[in-house]
Amino acid sequence: MEEEQSEFRHWDELLPDVLGLIFSYLSLKELLEVIPCVCKSWSMAVMGPLCWQYIDLFQWSIRCQPHQLDRMLRMLVTRSSGSLRSLHVAGLQNESNFSFITENAGSLQVLRLPRSEISGPIVEETAQRLSTITFLDLSHCPKIGAKAIEAIGKHCKFLVTLCRNMHFLDSAGKVEPEDEANAIAATMPRLKHLELRCHFISTECVLNILSGCPHLEHLDIKGCLEVELDHQFLKDEFPKLKNLLELRLRNVGGPYIGYHEFIDWIYGFSYLRMWVECWLNGELKLPLS
């Protein structure tokens, strides 16, 4: 009986690395508020890097204040001790946080920063530090432009997924609306999954992307109202493209509505952004007549 019992170990006697791997499956709230209070060994384990290789702050970050997000992000990235592999956080307000993330991105593979205020120049400056990423989400980041996208393409050679969805009004304000798409076509040949919702781009621009990204399997261009594609042509010329998501608007019994006509039609609504997002998600139908 004593020999059998000696094969087992109490939870508080497990090695910190083992505990860290187990705790990595818990929620952020449990890791920060519950585990440290159980016992000293658990508290030490949750301070180690194995709990923080995958950091998902998205739900919390969309509700917190900017200064709270700053402190939390820096604390958890620091705890990862260079082992960070995935980070999902929304609404970064200052560039120092983005620079801090890139400084600790030696093992980073997935980076999701939607709705952030980071600028193009800081992305250009630090893109070389993101050379290991394979998945990047910079959706609804209006201060990032074509030069930043080009820098990412040049330095992130393993990138296979890019999410760069926008709002209609942000796209309408761009001086050279097709430059980002052309940068993608020229610098990201390994892409398999691309999301470009609500970009003011032409059919030719989309075809350039398909030619420059020969491995592309999924292309989401919902809201790119100027694009008209022949599906049989795509099937013949780009057989690897398995999933094409496009959504254009048609008046009842009339022609397709172009980009500028659509913007003019809805420009007066004060709740424009929320309305457009609901429409793109299929939660609303357009009452066009």
C-alpha positions as a printed NumPy array, in Angstrom:
array([[  0.   ,   0.   ,   0.   ],
       [  2.824,   2.428,   0.865],
       [  4.498,   1.75 ,  -2.494],
       [  1.252,   2.495,  -4.333],
       [  0.731,   5.732,  -2.424],
       [  4.292,   6.857,  -3.153],
       [  3.479,   6.934,  -6.877],
       [  1.059,   9.805,  -6.332],
       [  1.884,  13.404,  -5.562],
       [ -0.266,  16.104,  -3.983],
       [ -1.296,  18.982,  -6.201],
       [  0.819,  21.411,  -4.247],
       [  3.873,  19.182,  -4.771],
       [  3.717,  19.093,  -8.563],
       [  6.543,  20.75 , -10.431],
       [  5.866,  24.412, -11.338],
       [  6.187,  23.65 , -15.07 ],
       [  3.543,  20.919, -14.826],
       [  1.199,  23.199, -12.921],
       [  1.832,  25.95 , -15.44 ],
       [  0.784,  23.747, -18.344],
       [ -2.388,  22.729, -16.503],
       [ -3.251,  26.293, -15.51 ],
       [ -2.815,  27.53 , -19.079],
       [ -6.239,  26.04 , -19.866],
       [ -7.991,  28.246, -17.304],
       [ -9.651,  31.605, -17.891],
       [ -7.917,  34.919, -17.306],
       [-10.098,  35.621, -14.278],
       [ -9.257,  32.259, -12.702],
       [ -5.547,  32.697, -13.33 ],
       [ -5.418,  36.145, -11.774],
       [ -7.967,  35.91 ,  -8.962],
       [ -8.405,  32.264,  -7.956],
       [ -5.213,  30.265,  -8.482],
       [ -2.827,  32.617,  -6.598],
       [ -5.019,  32.34 ,  -3.486],
       [ -5.013,  28.52 ,  -3.27 ],
       [ -1.496,  27.949,  -1.96 ],
       [  2.058,  29.215,  -2.253],
       [  3.152,  26.666,  -4.869],
       [  0.191,  27.48 ,  -7.111],
       [  0.849,  31.185,  -6.73 ],
       [  4.46 ,  30.68 ,  -7.813],
       [  3.408,  28.531, -10.766],
       [  0.966,  31.107, -12.104],
       [  3.753,  33.678, -12.069],
       [  5.778,  31.53 , -14.476],
       [  5.891,  31.873, -18.27 ],
       [  4.043,  28.637, -19.159],
       [  0.713,  30.151, -18.093],
       [  1.2  ,  33.104, -20.392],
       [  2.227,  31.71 , -23.759],
       [ -1.327,  32.334, -24.992],
       [ -2.801,  35.617, -23.778],
       [ -6.401,  36.459, -24.706],
       [ -7.464,  39.839, -23.329],
       [-10.054,  40.603, -25.996],
       [-13.284,  40.442, -23.975],
       [-11.719,  42.241, -21.043],
       [ -9.962,  44.881, -23.163],
       [-13.142,  46.09 , -24.89 ],
       [-14.614,  47.033, -21.499],
       [-11.631,  48.359, -19.52 ],
       [-10.06 ,  51.8  , -19.33 ],
       [ -6.888,  52.465, -21.388],
       [ -4.647,  52.806, -18.325],
       [ -5.925,  49.469, -16.988],
       [ -5.188,  47.803, -20.303],
       [ -1.683,  49.244, -20.349],
       [ -0.838,  47.816, -16.925],
       [ -2.414,  44.415, -17.553],
       [ -0.774,  43.97 , -20.944],
       [  2.688,  44.834, -19.724],
       [  2.356,  42.632, -16.656],
       [  1.269,  39.52 , -18.58 ],
       [  3.685,  39.955, -21.489],
       [  6.493,  40.384, -18.963],
       [  5.424,  37.18 , -17.219],
       [  5.663,  35.303, -20.522],
       [  9.446,  35.897, -20.431],
       [  9.843,  35.787, -24.194],
       [  7.738,  32.631, -24.65 ],
       [  4.619,  34.475, -25.859],
       [  3.059,  32.675, -28.822],
       [ -0.391,  34.237, -29.162],
       [ -1.812,  37.609, -28.137],
       [ -5.353,  38.895, -28.669],
       [ -6.164,  42.367, -27.375],
       [ -8.353,  45.197, -28.669],
       [ -8.1  ,  48.951, -28.48 ],
       [ -4.418,  49.685, -27.952],
       [ -4.226,  53.439, -27.472],
       [ -0.527,  54.212, -27.489],
       [  2.416,  53.183, -29.609],
       [  4.681,  52.338, -26.686],
       [  2.517,  49.304, -25.976],
       [  2.869,  48.058, -29.54 ],
       [  6.614,  48.576, -29.402],
       [  6.704,  46.698, -26.092],
       [  4.83 ,  43.774, -27.652],
       [  7.271,  43.58 , -30.567],
       [ 10.22 ,  43.636, -28.168],
       [  8.835,  40.44 , -26.608],
       [  7.774,  38.782, -29.86 ],
       [ 10.64 ,  36.347, -30.337],
       [  8.262,  33.367, -30.279],
       [  5.059,  35.148, -31.314],
       [  2.999,  33.419, -33.998],
       [ -0.504,  34.908, -33.618],
       [ -1.057,  38.643, -33.105],
       [ -4.565,  40.101, -33.047],
       [ -4.886,  43.861, -32.379],
       [ -8.297,  44.963, -33.743],
       [ -9.647,  48.482, -33.142],
       [ -6.253,  49.839, -32.129],
       [ -4.894,  53.369, -32.571],
       [ -1.347,  52.366, -33.47 ],
       [  0.118,  54.347, -36.355],
       [  1.753,  53.303, -39.566],
       [  5.242,  54.634, -38.713],
       [  5.546,  52.57 , -35.516],
       [  4.526,  49.45 , -37.452],
       [  7.105,  50.224, -40.136],
       [  9.763,  50.763, -37.482],
       [  9.142,  47.533, -35.576],
       [  7.907,  45.127, -38.265],
       [ 11.235,  43.299, -38.387],
       [ 10.637,  42.095, -34.817],
       [  7.495,  40.255, -35.95 ],
       [  9.306,  37.892, -38.306],
       [  7.86 ,  34.75 , -36.657],
       [  4.15 ,  35.572, -36.93 ],
       [  1.847,  33.513, -39.137],
       [ -1.496,  35.176, -38.2  ],
       [ -2.033,  38.941, -38.023],
       [ -5.26 ,  40.863, -37.357],
       [ -5.105,  44.639, -37.831],
       [ -8.801,  45.133, -38.523],
       [-10.344,  48.558, -37.888],
       [ -6.954,  50.19 , -37.256],
       [ -7.468,  53.4  , -39.289],
       [ -4.044,  54.959, -38.648],
       [ -2.188,  52.142, -40.415],
       [ -1.537,  52.599, -44.113],
       [  0.014,  50.953, -47.131],
       [  3.641,  51.505, -46.08 ],
       [  3.028,  49.648, -42.82 ],
       [  1.362,  46.771, -44.668],
       [  4.303,  46.654, -47.068],
       [  6.781,  46.55 , -44.157],
       [  4.866,  43.647, -42.634],
       [  4.928,  41.799, -45.931],
       [  8.679,  42.283, -46.327],
       [  9.602,  41.173, -42.809],
       [  6.903,  38.601, -41.943],
       [  7.798,  35.915, -44.447],
       [  5.752,  33.185, -42.718],
       [  2.482,  35.133, -42.684],
       [ -0.403,  32.98 , -43.946],
       [ -3.411,  34.838, -42.465],
       [ -4.082,  38.577, -42.62 ],
       [ -7.261,  40.242, -41.353],
       [ -7.495,  43.867, -42.452],
       [-11.213,  44.611, -42.302],
       [-12.247,  48.267, -42.185],
       [-15.215,  50.585, -41.687],
       [-16.746,  52.223, -44.746],
       [-15.925,  55.772, -43.687],
       [-12.33 ,  54.907, -42.802],
       [-11.864,  53.416, -46.259],
       [-13.525,  56.409, -47.918],
       [-11.028,  58.744, -46.253],
       [ -7.941,  57.047, -47.689],
       [ -6.016,  59.103, -50.252],
       [ -4.806,  56.067, -52.199],
       [ -7.437,  53.442, -51.402],
       [ -5.836,  50.618, -53.381],
       [ -2.275,  50.98 , -52.104],
       [ -2.768,  48.55 , -49.216],
       [ -4.187,  45.863, -51.466],
       [ -1.343,  46.336, -53.95 ],
       [  1.18 ,  46.053, -51.103],
       [ -0.403,  42.759, -50.088],
       [ -0.215,  41.47 , -53.652],
       [  3.454,  42.458, -53.959],
       [  4.836,  41.275, -50.6  ],
       [  2.713,  38.425, -49.179],
       [  3.006,  35.424, -51.529],
       [  2.442,  32.858, -48.754],
       [ -1.03 ,  34.093, -47.756],
       [ -3.783,  31.485, -47.527],
       [ -6.442,  33.515, -45.705],
       [ -7.154,  37.204, -46.391],
       [ -9.942,  39.451, -45.093],
       [-10.404,  42.871, -46.716],
       [-13.941,  43.922, -45.845],
       [-15.126,  47.387, -46.859],
       [-12.059,  48.471, -48.821],
       [-12.579,  50.809, -51.758],
       [-10.752,  48.635, -54.298],
       [-11.369,  47.648, -57.897],
       [-11.832,  44.291, -59.573],
       [ -8.354,  44.598, -61.106],
       [ -6.882,  45.11 , -57.665],
       [ -8.48 ,  41.905, -56.374],
       [ -7.168,  39.997, -59.368],
       [ -3.68 ,  41.352, -58.633],
       [ -3.971,  39.96 , -55.116],
       [ -5.022,  36.563, -56.437],
       [ -2.073,  36.545, -58.829],
       [  0.43 ,  37.723, -56.221],
       [ -0.84 ,  35.327, -53.542],
       [ -1.015,  32.005, -55.429],
       [ -1.707,  29.941, -52.298],
       [ -4.789,  31.956, -51.296],
       [ -7.691,  29.714, -50.261],
       [-10.017,  32.122, -48.421],
       [-10.781,  35.688, -49.548],
       [-13.331,  37.871, -47.757],
       [-14.176,  41.062, -49.657],
       [-17.609,  41.781, -48.24 ],
       [-18.434,  45.43 , -48.663],
       [-15.956,  45.99 , -51.516],
       [-18.744,  47.425, -53.617],
       [-16.729,  48.228, -56.742],
       [-15.603,  44.613, -57.269],
       [-17.322,  42.44 , -59.877],
       [-15.911,  38.94 , -60.306],
       [-16.665,  36.177, -62.785],
       [-16.831,  33.037, -60.685],
       [-16.201,  30.687, -63.583],
       [-13.083,  32.677, -64.466],
       [-11.888,  32.46 , -60.864],
       [-12.509,  28.725, -60.815],
       [-10.463,  28.253, -63.972],
       [ -7.618,  30.661, -63.2  ],
       [ -7.301,  30.3  , -59.424],
       [ -8.304,  26.733, -58.515],
       [ -6.798,  26.966, -55.006],
       [ -9.338,  29.628, -54.025],
       [-11.934,  27.595, -52.148],
       [-13.891,  30.237, -50.28 ],
       [-14.794,  33.658, -51.683],
       [-17.004,  35.892, -49.558],
       [-18.404,  38.907, -51.359],
       [-21.437,  41.039, -50.684],
       [-22.717,  43.755, -52.957],
       [-26.042,  45.548, -52.876],
       [-28.681,  45.528, -55.579],
       [-31.778,  47.689, -55.845],
       [-34.922,  45.697, -56.415],
       [-35.106,  45.293, -60.186],
       [-32.133,  47.645, -60.665],
       [-28.362,  47.64 , -61.038],
       [-25.777,  47.103, -58.347],
       [-25.174,  50.096, -56.133],
       [-21.658,  51.492, -56.266],
       [-19.472,  52.528, -53.359],
       [-20.138,  56.279, -53.47 ],
       [-23.89 ,  55.853, -53.902],
       [-23.978,  53.603, -50.863],
       [-21.958,  56.057, -48.731],
       [-24.222,  58.946, -49.777],
       [-27.331,  56.922, -48.925],
       [-26.344,  56.118, -45.367],
       [-24.093,  59.075, -44.518],
       [-26.765,  60.865, -42.512],
       [-27.244,  58.124, -39.915],
       [-25.608,  58.954, -36.581],
       [-25.305,  55.265, -35.759],
       [-23.502,  54.463, -39.018],
       [-20.655,  52.325, -37.677],
       [-22.853,  50.116, -35.523],
       [-25.384,  49.762, -38.338],
       [-22.804,  48.758, -40.947],
       [-21.227,  46.185, -38.639],
       [-24.621,  44.597, -37.959],
       [-25.332,  44.515, -41.695],
       [-22.024,  42.851, -42.527],
       [-22.642,  40.252, -39.822],
       [-26.009,  39.41 , -41.364],
       [-27.995,  40.828, -38.468],
       [-29.792,  43.466, -40.597],
       [-31.25 ,  43.652, -44.082],
       [-30.906,  46.769, -46.223],
       [-34.279,  48.473, -46.773],
       [-33.435,  49.672, -50.286],
       [-36.209,  50.455, -52.727]])
